[in-house]
């Protein structure tokens, strides 16, 4: 007999052990981050445990987001799912996915989104069976190293700009910049992004850039070790913005240059981000900085 229930702190060691058996890697640090994040912001997280006669035999970790990658709607991000061999033939994974979908409908959420390596044929088949299809976004990434970034059309007019670490006190400036860029008030989205970048990232690496003491650009980044089943250190670029009044002065280039250098110093191997297929301006910008399509698929299940 198998019962599913919300994941609790008491399940932590069993989850880490099961994941280690499934992946052959130790992701204790990442699971610690996700547990702490769920404790701090329980409304943002949906985490399930499946328990059999011998103990925990399955787990699912997901979180609720909104405003991601130009989307206005709220959705669920499936971060990881693991099922012991004893539960697979009984359809335990699909059962947990069905429960996640029902929880999403109860919250009036619109879809579940996840990423998978296209070479992970077992997981892609599982997600296909669960009703997922290709999303309208794609993942682009670049290796982290200290080599100079490619030249761009931007030119810094005077002295190199001041690039520094982002702090919670910068949030009002970020909101003003983002509203000038998008024409929308995305206060809730940016508040969550700053909170995740400063509170849930393994290391705080998000940056902002100043001119005459005023913040004119920002980039929010998370560093983790284990999201979407990845077992190498990686960083995710969530949001980048430069005040349109200061465009063309090299501020975006300065922030990315410093970011790459900082990530290389802490042995992060890749920097990636998710971009809508039709956001050609952003894709062109990222390609200039050495990003290329990653071997990962973004899949989505509409609710």
Secondary structure, DSSP 8 states (H G I E B T S, - for coil): --EEEE--GGGHHHHHHHHHHHHSS--HHHHHHHHHHHHH-GGGEEEEEEEETTEEEEEEEEEEEESGGG--SEEEEEEEEEE-HHHHTTTHHHHHHHHHHHHHHHTT--EEEEEEETT-HHHHHHHHHTT-EE-SEEEEEEE--SS-----S----SS--EEEE--GGGHHHHHHHHHHHHSS--HHHHHHHHHHHHHTSSS---EEEEETTEEEEEEEEEEES-GGG--S-EEEEEEEEE-GGGTTSSHHHHHHHHHHHHHHHTT--EEEEEEETT-HHHHHHHHHTT-EE-SEEEEEEE-
